[in-house]
Amino acid sequence: MRKTKEHTPGNQLRHIFEIASKLGLTEDDLELYGRYKAKIRLEVARRFSRRKSSSLILVSAMTPTPAGEGKTTVSIGLAQALAKIGKSTVAALREPSLGPVFGIKGGATGGGLSRVHPVDDINLHFTNDFPAVESAHNLLSAILDNSIFHGNPLNIDPRKITWRRVIDMNDRSLRDIVIGLGGSTNGVPRETGFDIVPSSEIMAILCLSRSYEELKDKISRILVSFTYDDKPVIAGDLKVEGAVSALLKYALMPNLVQTTEGVPAIVHGGPFANIAQGTNSIIGTELALCLADYVVTEAGFGFDLGAEKYFDIVAPYGNFNPRIVVLVATVRALKYHAGIAREELNHPNAHAAVLGMANLRKHYENIDKFNVPCIVALNRFPSDTDEEIQAVVKAAENEGMNIAPADIFKRGGEGGLELAEKTVRLIAGAEGTFTPLYDWKLPVEDKIFKVASEIYGAVSIDYQPQARRNLDMIKKIGYDKLPVCIAKTQQSLSDNPNLLGLPSNFIVTVREIKIASGAGFLIPITGEILRMPGLSKTPAAYNINIDETGNIQGIV
């Protein structure tokens, strides 16, 4: 075993064979990527069946501050805590995107003594799943433009192409561009742009596919454009689903790594929750449910985004039954939603922390609508005082909330034992199965309003002209029975990032509705949400470096 520079003294990374053996996997079940990470062959999923005793734990959060509240850290720490109390456990998590790694948020592998390792490898390229998705997505773009260049046999209207290119980077200059300039040999000039890879429908499809056959079928159904007479053109019309899927051969295989304390972790896929379904692959979760009794997974951002999509899209597609939601809250987020300025969040203020619980309460109440129990994980930060922690716990318990403080960053699994024990007890006492919020057969407008009114708290929906035209087209071509994956800001329950706490009497504005027919959902785009982020004035990239021995510094 090798001591890592990422750990406190005494902790060591184990060879991936040792991690695999904890799950009953052999060397032949793996495709190695060095000593500490591997892909799990797809045949493994066919060899095992889902354990009857397996419990799926979904980690979500209250509306976060811009820096996040440590949801991944809590997910990893909870998995470690469950292992400490003798439970067979796997963490099933998303892969990081290079955009946030080099942007304002930084890495996405947890923190402190609750991380997945090797940290730098996972944050930077990992097993090349994201580059594979990027290449597959852009191959479809190239074939589409090539078809138009060579006589346009499908009668594609270049003005109605819906398929944009992607890159795994925050780059605002690529949001809107013109291609095909420089003469007739360079293609047909048209306006287009780039989105970030986690928003790619190919990424969504990868995370909703269980086999190569299913992957190809979903890719063939991707809507890429319309003809001059408004007929849909799908990827299957371009005869390219086989080549696109071939680029994803290894990307479809789940990745196996380990936590700081040696708990197995399946890290696979990475769609964002504000612009896509926001969780790891269903094949990764399914495999985890076959190999362990407790599976800890997470859904991005607050419950209104990733977790709602998990219950209404991912769980039905994956035939999953989440047994409990662990709702991450922090003292600083509670103070933030009480109106405390960001620069004052590290100053003690127990009164403000309790005042900000209106936002937490709304998310807690939303979980009840899905017939699933909930426990609040109060994730402790170094700036939190005992008085603040005690005030929040007391206020939550007085309201009937299940809650457990967790010092997971500093203490690892040991700091999450109370949370783990309470989680296990709540699962054991829970009855029934979760219920989705809406029936997919409802009209599109009803599905959108159901989510916006019951989960966000909106009073009505304002459909912009483009969204109205999209609705008409969706009904005309028969995509109206798909679920809705609403793209919305993560900084507020509303579609306005400036409305903190518990907004009321607000209207959600739907600008347009994109059709993700391959993935199998519609994407209503609200407010000013962007599918290609930009970098901040001082991005995290400024802090990242590599020394002469190959050690990378600065990824947090």
C-alpha positions as CSV (number, residue, x, y, z in Angstrom):
1,M,0.0,0.0,0.0
2,R,1.1,3.6,-0.7
3,K,0.9,6.5,1.7
4,T,-0.8,9.4,-0.2
5,K,0.0,13.1,0.1
6,E,-3.8,13.7,0.2
7,H,-4.3,12.0,3.6
8,T,-3.4,12.8,7.2
9,P,-0.5,10.7,8.6
10,G,-1.4,7.0,9.1
11,N,-4.0,6.8,6.3
12,Q,-3.1,4.9,3.2
13,L,-4.7,4.1,-0.2
14,R,-5.3,0.4,-0.8
15,H,-4.8,-1.3,-4.1
16,I,-8.1,-1.4,-6.0
17,F,-8.0,-5.2,-5.9
18,E,-8.4,-5.0,-2.1
19,I,-11.4,-2.6,-2.4
20,A,-13.0,-4.9,-5.1
21,S,-12.6,-7.9,-2.9
22,K,-14.8,-6.2,-0.2
23,L,-17.6,-6.4,-2.8
24,G,-17.0,-10.0,-3.8
25,L,-15.4,-8.9,-7.1
26,T,-12.3,-10.5,-8.6
27,E,-9.4,-9.1,-10.7
28,D,-11.1,-10.5,-13.8
29,D,-14.1,-8.2,-13.1
30,L,-12.0,-5.1,-13.5
31,E,-10.4,-3.0,-16.2
32,L,-7.5,-1.4,-14.3
33,Y,-6.6,2.3,-14.6
34,G,-3.4,2.2,-12.4
35,R,-3.3,0.8,-8.9
36,Y,-6.1,2.8,-7.3
37,K,-8.9,3.1,-9.8
38,A,-10.7,0.6,-12.1
39,K,-13.7,0.1,-14.3
40,I,-16.1,-2.6,-13.5
41,R,-17.0,-4.8,-16.5
42,L,-20.6,-4.7,-17.5
43,E,-20.9,-8.5,-17.2
44,V,-20.7,-8.1,-13.5
45,A,-24.1,-6.5,-13.3
46,R,-25.6,-9.4,-15.1
47,R,-24.0,-11.9,-12.7
48,F,-25.5,-10.4,-9.6
49,S,-29.0,-9.5,-8.7
50,R,-30.2,-6.7,-6.5
51,R,-30.1,-7.6,-2.8
52,K,-33.6,-7.7,-1.1
53,S,-32.0,-6.2,1.9
54,S,-30.4,-3.3,0.1
55,S,-31.4,0.3,1.1
56,L,-30.9,3.3,-1.1
57,I,-30.1,6.5,0.8
58,L,-30.4,9.7,-1.2
59,V,-28.4,12.7,0.0
60,S,-29.8,16.1,-0.8
61,A,-29.6,19.6,0.7
62,M,-31.3,22.8,1.5
63,T,-30.8,25.7,-0.9
64,P,-27.0,26.1,-0.9
65,T,-24.7,29.1,-0.6
66,P,-22.7,29.7,-3.7
67,A,-19.8,27.7,-2.3
68,G,-21.9,24.6,-1.5
69,E,-22.7,22.9,1.8
70,G,-20.6,19.8,1.6
71,K,-23.2,17.4,0.3
72,T,-20.6,15.1,-1.3
73,T,-18.5,15.2,1.9
74,V,-21.6,14.2,3.9
75,S,-22.4,11.4,1.4
76,I,-18.9,10.0,1.8
77,G,-18.7,10.5,5.5
78,L,-22.1,8.8,6.0
79,A,-20.9,5.8,3.9
80,Q,-17.8,5.6,6.2
81,A,-19.9,5.9,9.3
82,L,-22.3,3.1,8.2
83,A,-19.2,0.9,7.5
84,K,-18.0,1.7,11.0
85,I,-21.2,0.4,12.6
86,G,-20.8,-2.8,10.6
87,K,-23.0,-2.2,7.6
88,S,-22.0,-3.3,4.1
89,T,-21.9,0.0,2.3
90,V,-21.0,1.6,-1.1
91,A,-21.0,5.2,-2.0
92,A,-22.4,5.8,-5.5
93,L,-21.5,9.3,-6.7
94,R,-21.1,11.6,-9.7
95,E,-17.8,12.4,-11.4
96,P,-16.5,16.0,-11.3
97,S,-16.6,18.3,-14.3
98,L,-13.4,20.3,-15.2
99,G,-15.6,23.4,-15.5
100,P,-16.3,23.8,-11.8
101,V,-12.9,22.3,-10.8
102,F,-11.2,25.2,-12.5
103,G,-14.0,27.6,-11.8
104,I,-15.4,29.0,-8.6
105,K,-16.5,25.8,-6.9
106,G,-13.3,23.7,-7.1
107,G,-13.1,19.9,-7.0
108,A,-16.0,17.5,-6.2
109,T,-14.5,14.7,-4.3
110,G,-15.5,15.6,-0.8
111,G,-13.2,17.1,1.8
112,G,-11.1,16.6,4.9
113,L,-11.3,13.0,6.1
114,S,-14.3,12.3,3.9
115,R,-13.1,12.1,0.3
116,V,-13.0,9.7,-2.6
117,H,-9.4,8.9,-3.8
118,P,-7.2,9.4,-5.7
119,V,-8.5,13.0,-5.5
120,D,-6.4,14.6,-8.2
121,D,-7.0,11.8,-10.7
122,I,-10.8,11.9,-10.2
123,N,-11.0,15.6,-10.5
124,L,-8.8,15.7,-13.6
125,H,-9.9,13.4,-16.4
126,F,-10.3,10.3,-14.1
127,T,-10.9,7.4,-16.5
128,N,-11.7,9.6,-19.5
129,D,-15.5,9.3,-19.3
130,F,-16.0,13.0,-19.8
131,P,-13.7,13.2,-22.8
132,A,-15.5,10.2,-24.3
133,V,-18.9,11.9,-23.8
134,E,-17.5,15.1,-25.4
135,S,-16.1,13.2,-28.4
136,A,-19.4,11.2,-28.9
137,H,-21.5,14.4,-28.6
138,N,-19.3,16.3,-31.1
139,L,-19.1,13.4,-33.5
140,L,-22.9,13.7,-33.9
141,S,-22.5,17.4,-34.5
142,A,-19.9,16.8,-37.2
143,I,-22.0,14.1,-38.9
144,L,-25.0,16.5,-38.9
145,D,-23.1,19.3,-40.5
146,N,-21.5,16.9,-42.9
147,S,-24.9,15.7,-44.1
148,I,-25.9,19.3,-44.9
149,F,-22.6,19.9,-46.7
150,H,-23.0,16.8,-48.9
151,G,-26.3,17.6,-50.6
152,N,-28.5,17.7,-47.5
153,P,-30.4,14.5,-48.3
154,L,-32.5,14.8,-45.1
155,N,-33.7,18.3,-46.1
156,I,-32.4,19.7,-42.8
157,D,-33.1,23.3,-42.1
158,P,-29.8,24.8,-40.7
159,R,-31.9,27.4,-38.9
160,K,-33.7,24.7,-36.9
161,I,-30.7,22.7,-35.7
162,T,-31.2,22.0,-32.0
163,W,-27.9,20.1,-31.4
164,R,-25.1,22.3,-30.2
165,R,-21.5,21.2,-29.5
166,V,-20.0,20.7,-26.0
167,I,-16.8,21.2,-24.1
168,D,-15.9,20.4,-20.5
169,M,-14.9,23.9,-19.5
170,N,-16.5,27.1,-18.3
171,D,-16.1,29.4,-21.3
172,R,-18.6,32.1,-21.9
173,S,-17.1,33.1,-25.2
174,L,-18.4,29.9,-26.7
175,R,-22.1,30.4,-25.8
176,D,-23.0,31.9,-29.1
177,I,-20.8,31.5,-32.2
178,V,-20.9,31.3,-36.0
179,I,-19.5,28.3,-37.7
180,G,-18.8,27.5,-41.4
181,L,-17.1,30.7,-42.3
182,G,-14.2,31.0,-44.8
183,G,-15.9,29.9,-48.0
184,S,-18.1,27.0,-49.3
185,T,-15.4,24.4,-48.6
186,N,-15.9,25.0,-44.9
187,G,-19.5,24.1,-44.6
188,V,-22.7,26.0,-44.3
189,P,-22.4,29.2,-42.1
190,R,-24.9,29.2,-39.2
191,E,-25.3,30.4,-35.7
192,T,-24.7,27.8,-32.9
193,G,-22.8,27.5,-29.7
194,F,-21.2,25.3,-27.0
195,D,-22.7,23.9,-23.8
196,I,-20.8,22.3,-21.0
197,V,-20.4,18.5,-21.1
198,P,-22.5,17.8,-18.0
199,S,-25.5,19.4,-19.8
200,S,-25.0,17.1,-22.8
201,E,-27.9,14.7,-23.7
202,I,-25.2,12.1,-24.3
203,M,-24.2,12.4,-20.6
204,A,-27.8,12.1,-19.6
205,I,-28.2,9.0,-21.8
206,L,-25.0,7.4,-20.5
207,C,-26.4,7.8,-17.0
208,L,-29.8,6.3,-17.9
209,S,-28.5,3.3,-19.9
210,R,-27.8,-0.2,-18.6
211,S,-26.4,-1.9,-21.7
212,Y,-24.9,-1.0,-25.1
213,E,-28.1,-2.0,-26.8
214,E,-30.1,0.5,-24.6
215,L,-27.4,3.1,-25.1
216,K,-27.6,2.8,-28.9
217,D,-31.4,2.9,-28.9
218,K,-31.5,6.1,-26.8
219,I,-28.8,7.8,-28.9
220,S,-30.7,6.9,-32.1
221,R,-33.7,8.8,-30.7
222,I,-31.9,12.1,-30.1
223,L,-33.7,15.0,-31.7
224,V,-31.0,17.0,-33.6
225,S,-33.0,19.3,-36.0
226,F,-36.1,19.9,-38.0
227,T,-36.5,19.8,-41.8
228,Y,-37.7,22.7,-43.9
229,D,-41.2,21.4,-43.5
230,D,-40.9,21.0,-39.7
231,K,-40.5,17.3,-39.5
232,P,-38.1,16.0,-36.7
233,V,-34.7,14.7,-37.6
234,I,-33.2,12.3,-35.1
235,A,-29.7,10.8,-34.8
236,G,-31.0,7.5,-36.2
237,D,-31.7,9.3,-39.5
238,L,-28.0,10.1,-39.7
239,K,-27.1,6.4,-39.2
240,V,-24.5,7.3,-36.6
241,E,-25.7,5.8,-33.3
242,G,-23.3,2.9,-33.7
243,A,-20.2,5.1,-34.0
244,V,-21.4,7.4,-31.3
245,S,-22.0,4.5,-28.9
246,A,-18.6,2.9,-29.9
247,L,-16.9,6.0,-28.4
248,L,-18.7,5.3,-25.1
249,K,-17.6,1.6,-24.8
250,Y,-15.6,2.2,-21.7
251,A,-17.5,5.2,-20.5
252,L,-20.5,3.0,-19.8
253,M,-18.6,0.9,-17.4
254,P,-18.8,2.2,-13.8
255,N,-15.7,3.3,-12.0
256,L,-14.5,1.8,-8.7
257,V,-12.4,3.9,-6.3
258,Q,-12.3,4.2,-2.5
259,T,-13.0,6.7,0.3
260,T,-10.5,8.0,2.8
261,E,-11.3,5.1,5.1
262,G,-11.3,2.4,2.4
263,V,-15.0,2.1,1.8
264,P,-15.8,1.2,-1.8
265,A,-17.1,4.0,-4.0
266,I,-18.6,3.7,-7.5
267,V,-18.1,7.1,-9.1
268,H,-19.7,7.3,-12.5
269,G,-21.4,9.9,-14.7
270,G,-21.8,13.6,-14.0
271,P,-24.9,15.5,-15.3
272,F,-25.5,18.8,-13.5
273,A,-28.7,19.1,-11.4
274,N,-29.6,22.7,-12.5
275,I,-29.6,21.8,-16.2
276,A,-29.9,18.0,-16.3
277,Q,-30.9,15.1,-14.0
278,G,-28.1,15.7,-11.6
279,T,-27.0,12.3,-10.3
280,N,-24.7,9.4,-11.0
281,S,-25.5,6.6,-13.5
282,I,-28.3,4.1,-12.9
283,I,-26.0,1.3,-13.9
284,G,-23.6,2.4,-11.1
285,T,-26.4,2.6,-8.5
286,E,-27.9,-0.8,-9.7
287,L,-24.5,-2.4,-9.3
288,A,-24.1,-0.9,-5.9
289,L,-27.5,-2.3,-4.8
290,C,-26.3,-5.7,-5.9
291,L,-23.1,-5.6,-4.0
292,A,-24.0,-3.9,-0.7
293,D,-26.8,-3.5,1.9
294,Y,-26.6,0.3,2.1
295,V,-26.0,2.5,-0.9
296,V,-25.4,6.2,-0.4
297,T,-26.0,8.3,-3.4
298,E,-26.5,12.1,-3.9
299,A,-28.5,14.4,-6.1
300,G,-27.0,17.8,-7.0
301,F,-27.8,21.2,-5.4
302,G,-30.9,21.6,-3.3
303,F,-33.8,19.2,-3.0
304,D,-35.8,21.3,-5.4
305,L,-33.3,20.5,-8.2
306,G,-31.5,17.2,-8.1
307,A,-33.7,15.3,-5.6
308,E,-37.0,16.2,-7.3
309,K,-35.5,15.0,-10.6
310,Y,-34.3,11.9,-8.9
311,F,-37.7,11.0,-7.6
312,D,-39.6,12.0,-10.8
313,I,-37.2,10.9,-13.5
314,V,-34.2,8.8,-12.3
315,A,-36.0,6.5,-9.8
316,P,-38.8,5.5,-12.2
317,Y,-36.3,4.8,-15.0
318,G,-34.0,2.9,-12.7
319,N,-36.8,1.2,-10.8
320,F,-35.3,2.5,-7.6
321,N,-37.0,2.9,-4.2
322,P,-35.1,5.5,-2.1
323,R,-35.6,4.5,1.5
324,I,-34.7,7.9,3.1
325,V,-33.5,11.4,2.2
326,V,-30.5,12.8,4.2
327,L,-31.0,16.6,3.9
328,V,-27.7,18.4,4.3
329,A,-27.9,21.8,6.1
330,T,-25.2,24.1,7.5
331,V,-25.2,26.9,10.0
332,R,-23.8,29.2,7.3
333,A,-26.5,28.4,4.8
334,L,-29.2,29.0,7.4
335,K,-27.6,32.4,8.2
336,Y,-27.3,33.1,4.5
337,H,-31.0,32.5,4.0
338,A,-31.8,34.7,6.9
339,G,-30.2,37.6,5.0
340,I,-26.7,37.6,6.6
341,A,-24.1,38.9,4.1
342,R,-21.6,36.4,2.8
343,E,-18.7,38.2,4.4
344,E,-20.5,37.9,7.8
345,L,-21.3,34.2,7.6
346,N,-18.4,33.1,9.7
347,H,-19.4,35.3,12.6
348,P,-21.4,33.7,15.4
349,N,-25.1,34.4,15.1
350,A,-27.4,31.6,16.5
351,H,-30.5,33.8,16.2
352,A,-29.9,34.2,12.4
353,A,-29.3,30.4,12.0
354,V,-32.6,29.6,13.5
355,L,-34.3,32.4,11.5
356,G,-33.0,30.9,8.3
357,M,-34.7,27.6,8.9
358,A,-37.7,28.6,6.8
359,N,-35.8,27.4,3.7
360,L,-34.8,24.1,5.4
361,R,-38.4,23.6,6.6
362,K,-39.7,24.0,3.0
363,H,-37.3,21.3,1.7
364,Y,-38.2,19.0,4.6
365,E,-41.9,19.4,3.9
366,N,-41.3,18.7,0.2
367,I,-39.8,15.4,1.0
368,D,-43.0,14.3,2.8
369,K,-44.8,14.7,-0.6
370,F,-42.8,11.7,-1.9
371,N,-43.7,9.4,1.0
372,V,-40.1,9.1,2.1
373,P,-38.7,9.7,5.6
374,C,-36.0,12.4,6.1
375,I,-33.2,13.3,8.5
376,V,-31.3,16.6,8.5
377,A,-27.5,16.2,8.5
378,L,-26.2,19.4,10.1
379,N,-22.8,19.5,8.5
380,R,-20.4,21.2,10.8
381,F,-17.9,23.8,9.5
382,P,-14.9,25.1,11.5
383,S,-16.5,28.5,12.0
384,D,-19.6,27.0,13.7
385,T,-20.0,27.5,17.4
386,D,-21.5,25.0,19.8
387,E,-24.2,27.6,20.6
388,E,-25.2,27.8,16.9
389,I,-25.3,24.0,16.5
390,Q,-27.3,23.5,19.7
391,A,-29.8,26.2,18.7
392,V,-30.5,24.7,15.3
393,V,-30.8,21.2,16.6
394,K,-33.2,22.3,19.3
395,A,-35.3,24.4,16.9
396,A,-35.5,21.5,14.4
397,E,-36.5,18.9,17.1
398,N,-39.1,21.3,18.4
399,E,-40.6,21.3,14.9
400,G,-40.6,17.5,14.7
401,M,-37.6,17.2,12.4
402,N,-35.2,14.3,12.6
403,I,-31.7,15.8,12.8
404,A,-28.1,14.8,13.6
405,P,-25.1,17.0,13.7
406,A,-22.2,15.7,11.7
407,D,-18.5,16.6,12.0
408,I,-17.5,14.5,9.0
409,F,-15.0,16.8,7.4
410,K,-12.8,16.9,10.5
411,R,-13.5,13.4,11.9
412,G,-14.4,11.3,8.9
413,G,-16.8,8.4,9.6
414,E,-16.4,8.8,13.4
415,G,-18.0,12.2,13.1
416,G,-21.1,10.7,11.4
417,L,-21.9,7.9,13.7
418,E,-25.0,9.6,15.2
419,L,-26.3,10.3,11.7
420,A,-25.6,6.7,10.5
421,E,-27.4,5.2,13.5
422,K,-30.4,7.4,13.2
423,T,-30.5,6.8,9.4
424,V,-30.5,3.0,9.9
425,R,-33.3,3.2,12.5
426,L,-35.5,5.4,10.3
427,I,-35.1,3.1,7.4
428,A,-36.0,0.1,9.6
429,G,-39.2,1.9,10.7
430,A,-40.3,3.2,7.3
431,E,-43.2,1.6,5.5
432,G,-44.2,1.7,1.9
433,T,-42.5,3.0,-1.2
434,F,-41.9,6.5,-2.5
435,T,-44.5,8.1,-4.7
436,P,-43.5,10.4,-7.6
437,L,-45.0,13.9,-7.6
438,Y,-46.8,13.6,-10.9
439,D,-48.0,11.1,-13.6
440,W,-46.0,11.4,-16.8
441,K,-49.2,11.2,-18.7
442,L,-50.3,14.6,-17.5
443,P,-50.2,17.6,-20.0
444,V,-46.7,19.2,-20.1
445,E,-48.1,22.5,-18.6
446,D,-49.6,20.5,-15.6
447,K,-46.3,18.7,-14.9
448,I,-44.4,21.9,-14.9
449,F,-46.9,23.7,-12.7
450,K,-47.0,20.7,-10.3
451,V,-43.2,21.0,-9.7
452,A,-43.1,24.8,-9.7
453,S,-46.0,25.2,-7.3
454,E,-45.5,22.3,-4.9
455,I,-41.7,22.1,-4.8
456,Y,-40.6,25.7,-5.5
457,G,-43.7,27.5,-4.1
458,A,-44.6,29.4,-7.3
459,V,-48.1,30.8,-7.8
460,S,-48.1,30.6,-11.6
461,I,-46.0,30.0,-14.8
462,D,-45.2,32.7,-17.4
463,Y,-44.6,31.0,-20.8
464,Q,-42.5,33.2,-23.1
465,P,-43.4,33.1,-26.8
466,Q,-40.6,30.6,-27.6
467,A,-41.8,28.3,-24.9
468,R,-45.3,28.4,-26.3
469,R,-44.0,27.5,-29.8
470,N,-42.0,24.7,-28.2
471,L,-45.2,23.4,-26.4
472,D,-47.1,23.3,-29.7
473,M,-44.3,21.4,-31.4
474,I,-43.9,18.9,-28.5
475,K,-47.6,18.1,-28.7
476,K,-47.5,17.9,-32.5
477,I,-44.7,15.3,-32.6
478,G,-45.8,13.3,-29.6
479,Y,-43.3,14.1,-26.9
480,D,-45.8,15.4,-24.4
481,K,-45.8,12.3,-22.3
482,L,-42.2,12.7,-21.2
483,P,-41.3,13.8,-17.7
484,V,-40.0,17.4,-17.1
485,C,-36.4,18.1,-16.1
486,I,-36.6,21.8,-15.2
487,A,-33.5,23.9,-15.6
488,K,-33.5,26.5,-12.8
489,T,-31.0,28.4,-10.7
490,Q,-29.7,26.5,-7.7
491,Q,-29.4,29.7,-5.5
492,S,-33.1,30.1,-4.8
493,L,-36.3,28.1,-4.5
494,S,-37.6,30.5,-7.2
495,D,-36.1,31.1,-10.7
496,N,-34.6,34.3,-9.4
497,P,-31.2,33.7,-7.7
498,N,-31.7,36.9,-5.6
499,L,-34.8,35.6,-3.8
500,L,-33.3,33.8,-0.7
501,G,-34.9,32.1,2.2
502,L,-38.6,31.1,1.5
503,P,-39.8,33.2,-1.4
504,S,-43.5,33.7,-1.9
505,N,-46.0,35.0,-4.5
506,F,-43.5,34.6,-7.3
507,I,-44.0,33.5,-10.9
508,V,-41.7,31.1,-12.7
509,T,-40.7,32.3,-16.2
510,V,-40.2,29.5,-18.8
511,R,-38.2,30.9,-21.7
512,E,-38.0,27.7,-23.9
513,I,-38.5,24.0,-23.6
514,K,-35.8,21.7,-25.1
515,I,-36.6,18.2,-26.1
516,A,-34.2,15.5,-24.9
517,S,-36.0,12.6,-26.7
518,G,-33.0,10.3,-26.4
519,A,-32.7,10.7,-22.7
520,G,-36.5,10.7,-22.3
521,F,-37.4,14.0,-20.8
522,L,-38.2,17.6,-21.6
523,I,-36.1,20.5,-20.3
524,P,-38.1,23.7,-19.5
525,I,-35.5,26.5,-19.2
526,T,-36.4,29.1,-16.6
527,G,-35.1,32.5,-15.6
528,E,-31.6,33.3,-16.8
529,I,-30.2,29.8,-16.5
530,L,-27.2,29.1,-18.8
531,R,-26.0,25.8,-20.1
532,M,-22.5,27.1,-20.5
533,P,-21.1,28.7,-17.4
534,G,-18.4,31.4,-17.3
535,L,-15.4,31.8,-15.1
536,S,-15.3,34.1,-12.1
537,K,-12.8,37.0,-11.8
538,T,-10.5,34.8,-9.7
539,P,-11.1,31.1,-10.8
540,A,-9.8,28.2,-8.9
541,A,-7.4,27.6,-11.8
542,Y,-5.1,30.3,-10.5
543,N,-4.4,28.1,-7.4
544,I,-3.6,24.8,-9.2
545,N,-0.1,23.8,-10.1
546,I,2.2,20.8,-10.7
547,D,5.7,20.3,-9.4
548,E,8.7,18.6,-11.0
549,T,7.8,15.2,-9.4
550,G,4.3,15.3,-10.9
551,N,2.4,16.2,-7.6
552,I,-0.6,18.4,-8.2
553,Q,-1.4,21.1,-5.7
554,G,-4.3,23.4,-5.2
555,I,-7.4,21.3,-6.0
556,V,-9.9,21.8,-3.2
